[in-house]
Amino acid sequence: MMDTNLYDKAYYRIGEVSKLLLVEPYVIRFWETEFKSLKPVRAASGHRLYRKKDVETLILIKKLLYEQRFTISGAKQYLLKASREKTAVEVDSDRQRLAEIKKELVGIRNLIG
């Protein structure tokens, strides 16, 4: 069982991520080539540095592949669909917030003028 408690760090080295996920570093490097959403930052030394978002994506990939028995292709499709759905929700939320701001600004304009 993997420990999914991410402590607050800006970046994680591949060794830390490997221990967290209980997989070898080469597995993470392979997933990086297959899943384009994984883009760790490179340190000046060339080492991979994973953000919390990357680690969360890796946890999901492991869950899809190892627990839910997805193929690589199936996991890619799942992540793409999830990303699109998240984007649609974010756009709706942004539109709603903009409508609220517009309503407030119209109210202020009416008070002033």
N, CA, C and O of each residue as an XYZ file, in Angstrom:
452
protein
N       0.853     -1.189      0.000
C       0.000      0.000      0.000
C       0.887      1.237      0.000
O       1.851      1.332      0.759
N       0.540      2.179     -0.865
C       1.390      3.370     -0.962
C       0.914      4.451     -0.002
O      -0.277      4.567      0.285
N       1.852      5.228      0.483
C       1.555      6.365      1.338
C       1.273      7.557      0.443
O       2.174      8.052     -0.235
N       0.016      8.029      0.432
C      -0.337      9.129     -0.460
C      -0.333     10.473      0.256
O      -0.842     11.459     -0.277
N       0.237     10.524      1.457
C       0.342     11.801      2.166
C       1.528     12.576      1.619
O       2.682     12.257      1.906
N       1.231     13.586      0.837
C       2.301     14.412      0.279
C       2.587     15.547      1.245
O       1.704     16.341      1.570
N       3.809     15.613      1.694
C       4.161     16.724      2.554
C       4.416     17.937      1.684
O       4.662     17.814      0.484
N       4.355     19.098      2.288
C       4.422     20.333      1.519
C       5.839     20.661      1.086
O       6.633     21.221      1.842
N       6.126     20.302     -0.132
C       7.387     20.635     -0.777
C       7.035     21.133     -2.165
O       6.023     20.730     -2.739
N       7.851     21.991     -2.694
C       7.600     22.479     -4.045
C       7.941     21.404     -5.071
O       7.239     21.254     -6.071
N       9.022     20.654     -4.828
C       9.480     19.660     -5.788
C       9.903     18.381     -5.082
O      10.353     18.401     -3.936
N       9.750     17.269     -5.792
C      10.136     15.959     -5.291
C      11.103     15.334     -6.291
O      10.885     15.417     -7.499
N      12.156     14.718     -5.801
C      13.101     14.022     -6.671
C      12.530     12.661     -7.034
O      11.650     12.148     -6.341
N      13.021     12.078     -8.108
C      12.477     10.814     -8.592
C      12.593      9.705     -7.543
O      11.725      8.836     -7.470
N      13.648      9.724     -6.736
C      13.797      8.724     -5.677
C      12.690      8.814     -4.642
O      12.178      7.796     -4.177
N      12.323     10.043     -4.283
C      11.230     10.237     -3.321
C       9.906      9.748     -3.901
O       9.122      9.085     -3.222
N       9.672     10.085     -5.163
C       8.433      9.677     -5.828
C       8.396      8.157     -5.962
O       7.350      7.536     -5.773
N       9.523      7.575     -6.284
C       9.637      6.127     -6.414
C       9.264      5.424     -5.106
O       8.516      4.447     -5.113
N       9.786      5.925     -3.992
C       9.466      5.341     -2.682
C       7.991      5.547     -2.331
O       7.349      4.654     -1.778
N       7.470      6.703     -2.649
C       6.070      7.002     -2.367
C       5.140      6.054     -3.128
O       4.168      5.547     -2.567
N       5.440      5.822     -4.393
C       4.592      4.987     -5.240
C       4.902      3.498     -5.136
O       4.129      2.661     -5.601
N       6.037      3.176     -4.525
C       6.493      1.792     -4.430
C       6.709      1.177     -5.814
O       6.328      0.034     -6.067
N       7.323      1.951     -6.695
C       7.737      1.468     -8.015
C       9.175      1.921     -8.245
O       9.648      2.863     -7.610
N       9.852      1.253     -9.143
C      11.228      1.608     -9.464
C      11.275      2.910    -10.272
O      10.329      3.213    -11.000
N      12.342      3.671    -10.157
C      12.459      4.918    -10.922
C      12.300      4.734    -12.433
O      11.765      5.618    -13.102
N      12.759      3.595    -12.986
C      12.635      3.398    -14.430
C      11.174      3.316    -14.863
O      10.839      3.666    -15.995
N      10.305      2.853    -13.961
C       8.869      2.791    -14.268
C       8.331      4.210    -14.413
O       7.561      4.494    -15.330
N       8.730      5.089    -13.520
C       8.295      6.487    -13.579
C       8.820      7.143    -14.848
O       8.094      7.890    -15.504
N      10.069      6.874    -15.199
C      10.631      7.434    -16.430
C       9.879      6.915    -17.659
O       9.655      7.661    -18.612
N       9.493      5.644    -17.638
C       8.716      5.088    -18.744
C       7.354      5.772    -18.840
O       6.929      6.166    -19.926
N       6.671      5.913    -17.704
C       5.357      6.575    -17.716
C       5.489      7.993    -18.252
O       4.600      8.492    -18.942
N       6.588      8.629    -17.933
C       6.844      9.984    -18.418
C       6.870     10.034    -19.948
O       6.412     11.007    -20.547
N       7.407      8.984    -20.576
C       7.446      8.953    -22.044
C       6.075      8.653    -22.633
O       5.778      9.073    -23.751
N       5.245      7.937    -21.901
C       3.927      7.540    -22.396
C       2.838      8.580    -22.136
O       1.939      8.758    -22.958
N       2.915      9.252    -21.018
C       1.880     10.202    -20.607
C       2.440     11.613    -20.730
O       3.228     12.055    -19.893
N       2.032     12.305    -21.766
C       2.588     13.621    -22.084
C       2.236     14.684    -21.039
O       2.875     15.736    -20.992
N       1.231     14.422    -20.206
C       0.877     15.388    -19.160
C       1.937     15.418    -18.057
O       1.968     16.349    -17.252
N       2.792     14.417    -18.019
C       3.882     14.387    -17.036
C       5.083     15.123    -17.611
O       5.726     14.658    -18.552
N       5.368     16.270    -17.033
C       6.507     17.061    -17.503
C       7.284     17.584    -16.307
O       7.137     18.746    -15.927
N       8.111     16.731    -15.712
C       8.872     17.225    -14.564
C       9.848     18.314    -14.985
O      10.342     18.336    -16.112
N      10.105     19.203    -14.060
C      11.075     20.273    -14.273
C      12.459     19.648    -14.175
O      12.659     18.696    -13.421
N      13.401     20.171    -14.923
C      14.778     19.684    -14.837
C      15.610     20.682    -14.037
O      15.607     21.881    -14.318
N      16.309     20.177    -13.052
C      17.235     21.007    -12.276
C      18.453     21.302    -13.145
O      18.654     20.671    -14.183
N      19.247     22.251    -12.719
C      20.470     22.585    -13.458
C      21.363     21.356    -13.606
O      22.105     21.230    -14.580
N      21.284     20.463    -12.643
C      22.083     19.231    -12.678
C      21.497     18.185    -13.617
O      22.122     17.154    -13.868
N      20.289     18.448    -14.143
C      19.650     17.504    -15.053
C      18.688     16.549    -14.369
O      17.994     15.782    -15.037
N      18.640     16.588    -13.043
C      17.730     15.717    -12.306
C      16.279     16.136    -12.527
O      15.972     17.319    -12.676
N      15.399     15.142    -12.543
C      13.968     15.415    -12.654
C      13.437     15.885    -11.307
O      13.760     15.318    -10.264
N      12.619     16.931    -11.346
C      11.956     17.429    -10.142
C      10.459     17.455    -10.421
O       9.999     18.146    -11.331
N       9.703     16.697     -9.631
C       8.270     16.560     -9.838
C       7.511     17.494     -8.901
O       7.805     17.566     -7.708
N       6.536     18.208     -9.453
C       5.649     19.044     -8.647
C       4.581     18.155     -8.019
O       4.402     17.004     -8.417
N       3.884     18.697     -7.046
C       2.832     17.942     -6.372
C       1.796     17.452     -7.389
O       1.301     16.330     -7.285
N       1.468     18.305     -8.380
C       0.508     17.932     -9.423
C       1.010     16.717    -10.204
O       0.226     15.827    -10.535
N       2.312     16.676    -10.499
C       2.896     15.537    -11.209
C       2.786     14.266    -10.373
O       2.452     13.201    -10.891
N       3.067     14.385     -9.080
C       3.002     13.226     -8.186
C       1.566     12.714     -8.114
O       1.337     11.505     -8.140
N       0.600     13.627     -8.023
C      -0.808     13.210     -7.989
C      -1.189     12.497     -9.285
O      -1.933     11.517     -9.254
N      -0.692     12.974    -10.411
C      -0.952     12.323    -11.696
C      -0.320     10.932    -11.714
O      -0.934      9.977    -12.189
N       0.900     10.816    -11.199
C       1.563      9.514    -11.137
C       0.798      8.535    -10.245
O       0.694      7.351    -10.567
N       0.269      9.023     -9.135
C      -0.524      8.170     -8.247
C      -1.752      7.656     -8.996
O      -2.095      6.478     -8.901
N      -2.410      8.543     -9.739
C      -3.577      8.142    -10.515
C      -3.200      7.134    -11.600
O      -3.907      6.147    -11.805
N      -2.093      7.378    -12.293
C      -1.639      6.450    -13.334
C      -1.386      5.070    -12.730
O      -1.797      4.057    -13.296
N      -0.716      5.030    -11.593
C      -0.447      3.733    -10.956
C      -1.756      3.041    -10.599
O      -1.907      1.837    -10.804
N      -2.690      3.800    -10.069
C      -3.978      3.227     -9.689
C      -4.704      2.660    -10.917
O      -5.259      1.562    -10.870
N      -4.690      3.418    -12.004
C      -5.355      2.962    -13.231
C      -4.694      1.694    -13.776
O      -5.384      0.749    -14.159
N      -3.369      1.675    -13.809
C      -2.655      0.545    -14.407
C      -2.608     -0.688    -13.502
O      -2.817     -1.807    -13.970
N      -2.338     -0.492    -12.231
C      -2.103     -1.627    -11.346
C      -3.367     -2.127    -10.652
O      -3.551     -3.334    -10.492
N      -4.236     -1.210    -10.240
C      -5.429     -1.623     -9.499
C      -6.625     -1.846    -10.413
O      -7.346     -2.835    -10.278
N      -6.829     -0.916    -11.346
C      -8.000     -1.026    -12.215
C      -7.683     -1.753    -13.518
O      -8.566     -1.948    -14.353
N      -6.429     -2.151    -13.690
C      -5.982     -2.982    -14.808
C      -6.221     -2.352    -16.184
O      -6.516     -3.058    -17.148
N      -6.094     -1.020    -16.272
C      -6.185     -0.332    -17.559
C      -4.946     -0.670    -18.375
O      -3.892     -0.975    -17.817
N      -5.073     -0.614    -19.693
C      -3.895     -0.645    -20.557
C      -3.311      0.766    -20.566
O      -3.946      1.705    -20.088
N      -2.110      0.915    -21.104
C      -1.509      2.251    -21.226
C      -2.448      3.130    -22.055
O      -2.733      4.269    -21.684
N      -2.923      2.592    -23.176
C      -3.818      3.342    -24.057
C      -5.112      3.738    -23.337
O      -5.585      4.867    -23.465
N      -5.667      2.804    -22.590
C      -6.898      3.088    -21.843
C      -6.680      4.146    -20.776
O      -7.539      5.002    -20.564
N      -5.540      4.094    -20.104
C      -5.215      5.084    -19.074
C      -5.041      6.464    -19.702
O      -5.471      7.467    -19.133
N      -4.402      6.515    -20.888
C      -4.245      7.796    -21.593
C      -5.611      8.393    -21.917
O      -5.844      9.582    -21.702
N      -6.513      7.556    -22.439
C      -7.862      8.029    -22.780
C      -8.600      8.517    -21.530
O      -9.266      9.552    -21.556
N      -8.474      7.767    -20.449
C      -9.120      8.156    -19.192
C      -8.618      9.521    -18.721
O      -9.411     10.386    -18.350
N      -7.301      9.708    -18.737
C      -6.714     10.978    -18.289
C      -7.118     12.128    -19.203
O      -7.375     13.236    -18.731
N      -7.176     11.875    -20.505
C      -7.589     12.906    -21.456
C      -9.035     13.314    -21.207
O      -9.360     14.501    -21.197
N      -9.891     12.334    -21.010
C     -11.313     12.615    -20.745
C     -11.461     13.384    -19.426
O     -12.213     14.356    -19.352
N     -10.747     12.950    -18.397
C     -10.811     13.626    -17.096
C     -10.325     15.062    -17.206
O     -10.891     15.963    -16.588
N      -9.280     15.277    -17.990
C      -8.741     16.621    -18.186
C      -9.762     17.516    -18.891
O      -9.957     18.670    -18.509
N     -10.404     16.976    -19.914
C     -11.416     17.753    -20.636
C     -12.594     18.108    -19.744
O     -13.098     19.231    -19.786
N     -13.035     17.142    -18.930
C     -14.156     17.402    -18.027
C     -13.787     18.465    -16.999
O     -14.593     19.341    -16.687
N     -12.564     18.385    -16.474
C     -12.099     19.370    -15.494
C     -12.046     20.761    -16.126
O     -12.439     21.749    -15.505
N     -11.559     20.827    -17.356
C     -11.486     22.100    -18.068
C     -12.875     22.685    -18.269
O     -13.068     23.887    -18.087
N     -13.844     21.856    -18.642
C     -15.213     22.328    -18.857
C     -15.801     22.879    -17.565
O     -16.477     23.907    -17.583
N     -15.554     22.212    -16.452
C     -16.052     22.682    -15.153
C     -15.392     24.003    -14.787
O     -16.054     24.910    -14.282
N     -14.087     24.119    -15.038
C     -13.372     25.357    -14.738
C     -13.902     26.511    -15.573
O     -14.044     27.621    -15.060
N     -14.200     26.275    -16.856
C     -14.738     27.311    -17.735
C     -16.101     27.757    -17.234
O     -16.383     28.955    -17.192
N     -16.950     26.809    -16.852
C     -18.269     27.158    -16.321
C     -18.140     27.984    -15.043
O     -18.865     28.960    -14.851
N     -17.224     27.590    -14.183
C     -16.995     28.309    -12.940
C     -16.498     29.723    -13.218
O     -16.938     30.677    -12.575
N     -15.583     29.859    -14.175
C     -15.068     31.182    -14.547
C     -16.180     32.063    -15.108
O     -16.272     33.241    -14.762
N     -17.019     31.505    -15.965
C     -18.136     32.271    -16.534
C     -19.091     32.743    -15.446
O     -19.561     33.880    -15.458
N     -19.363     31.852    -14.516
C     -20.267     32.206    -13.418
C     -19.665     33.333    -12.576
O     -20.362     34.281    -12.214
N     -18.396     33.231    -12.273
C     -17.727     34.268    -11.483
C     -17.697     35.593    -12.234
O     -17.914     36.640    -11.625
N     -17.434     35.576    -13.542
C     -17.444     36.797    -14.344
C     -18.826     37.440    -14.376
O     -18.942     38.665    -14.341
N     -19.866     36.624    -14.441
C     -21.234     37.154    -14.432
C     -21.513     37.851    -13.101
O     -22.153     38.902    -13.068
N     -21.027     37.259    -11.999
C     -21.199     37.875    -10.681
C     -20.457     39.208    -10.606
O     -20.991     40.188    -10.086
N     -19.244     39.246    -11.116
C     -18.444     40.475    -11.104
C     -19.126     41.549    -11.941
O     -19.203     42.708    -11.534
N     -19.617     41.158    -13.110
C     -20.308     42.109    -13.980
C     -21.528     42.694    -13.265
O     -21.770     43.899    -13.325
N     -22.285     41.843    -12.595
C     -23.470     42.293    -11.866
C     -23.077     43.305    -10.780
O     -23.742     44.326    -10.601
N     -21.990     43.009    -10.062
C     -21.513     43.928     -9.023
C     -21.062     45.247     -9.627
O     -21.356     46.308     -9.077
N     -20.357     45.201    -10.742
C     -19.875     46.433    -11.384
C     -21.041     47.274    -11.906
O     -21.019     48.500    -11.794
N     -22.045     46.633    -12.466
C     -23.232     47.350    -12.935
C     -23.919     48.039    -11.749
O     -24.368     49.180    -11.855
N     -23.990     47.335    -10.631
C     -24.574     47.903     -9.426
C     -23.804     49.122     -8.934
O     -24.401     50.128     -8.549
N     -22.478     49.029     -8.950
C     -21.632     50.162     -8.549
C     -21.820     51.327     -9.507
O     -21.929     52.474     -9.073
N     -21.859     51.046    -10.808
C     -22.059     52.108    -11.802
C     -23.393     52.806    -11.580
O     -23.483     54.029    -11.686
N     -24.415     52.041    -11.275
C     -25.735     52.633    -11.038
C     -25.742     53.496     -9.772
O     -26.449     54.502     -9.711
N     -24.956     53.105     -8.758
C     -24.871     53.909     -7.550
C     -24.150     55.241     -7.805
O     -24.530     56.280     -7.265
N     -23.121     55.188     -8.624
C     -22.298     56.372     -8.903
C     -23.027     57.331     -9.840
O     -23.029     58.544     -9.630
N     -23.634     56.779    -10.858
C     -24.062     57.649    -11.911
C     -25.479     57.759    -12.189
O     -25.875     58.499    -13.088
